[in-house]
Amino acid sequence: MERITAIAYGMVQGVGYRYYVSDCARGSGVAGYVKNLPDGSVMIVAEGSYEALDAFIGLLRAPGDTMIRVRDLVVTPGDATGEFRGFGVRW
């Protein structure tokens, strides 16, 4: 199992990005959470197999979405903890 922490910058708050990410996570089979940050960016923490995370990361730029505009996506790998049982939105 692998873990990533990603920060998405751009027009990612107030446009449904957290819910989009949640749907993508469930479809990719990864666990973790997504959360708005005070600076206007969005943090995503996810764990899963390398293949599942690779597919998930490919969706995080929201290709084809008319409202979401991910200008930059910084992905940092880490050690999985196994602490998540699903994927959710945090406040």
Order of alpha helices (4+ residues) and beta strands (2+ residues): beta-alpha-beta-beta-alpha-beta-beta
